[in-house]
Amino acid sequence: MLLPEREEVAMPGFVANMRVYFGRIRTMRKEIRTRRLLDSLPPHIQADIGWSGSGFPGRRSAVDEYR
């Protein structure tokens, strides 16, 4: 029967696509955690490390408040 062979061929592509998808989600979650951590630091430390929070346009960063 042809149907099982087609499923076997399609499955590796599906698994690869899911790995890419979940890898992107994992990366996004790590970036969010990093931003939260850096935003929680005191403004003078953020200024020392050069964290401006420029990833959020229109948002005042801690560096701007420190100046």
C-alpha positions in Angstrom: 0.0 0.0 0.0 1.3 3.5 -0.8 0.0 5.4 2.1 2.5 4.1 4.8 5.4 4.9 2.5 4.2 8.4 2.0 3.9 8.9 5.7 7.4 7.7 6.3 8.7 10.1 3.7 6.7 13.1 5.1 7.5 12.4 8.8 11.3 13.4 8.8 10.4 16.8 7.2 7.6 17.3 9.8 9.9 16.5 12.7 12.6 18.8 11.3 10.1 21.6 11.0 8.9 21.1 14.5 12.5 21.2 15.8 13.1 24.5 14.1 9.8 25.9 15.4 10.5 24.8 19.0 14.1 26.1 18.7 12.8 29.5 17.8 10.4 29.5 20.7 13.2 28.5 23.0 15.4 31.3 21.7 12.6 33.9 22.1 12.0 32.8 25.7 15.7 33.1 26.5 15.8 36.6 25.1 12.7 37.6 27.1 14.3 36.2 30.3 17.5 38.1 29.6 15.7 41.4 29.0 13.7 41.0 32.2 16.9 40.3 34.1 18.7 43.3 32.6 15.7 45.6 33.2 15.6 44.5 36.8 19.1 45.8 37.5 19.6 49.2 39.0 19.9 52.1 36.5 23.5 52.8 37.3 24.5 49.2 36.6 22.5 49.2 33.4 24.4 52.4 32.3 27.8 50.7 33.2 27.1 47.7 31.0 25.6 49.8 28.2 22.1 48.3 28.4 19.9 50.9 26.8 16.8 48.8 26.2 16.8 49.9 22.6 14.9 46.8 21.6 11.7 48.6 22.5 11.2 51.7 20.4 9.5 54.6 22.1 10.3 53.2 25.6 12.5 55.2 28.0 15.4 53.1 29.1 17.0 53.1 32.5 20.1 54.6 30.9 18.1 57.7 29.9 16.7 58.0 33.4 20.1 57.8 34.9 21.6 60.7 32.9 
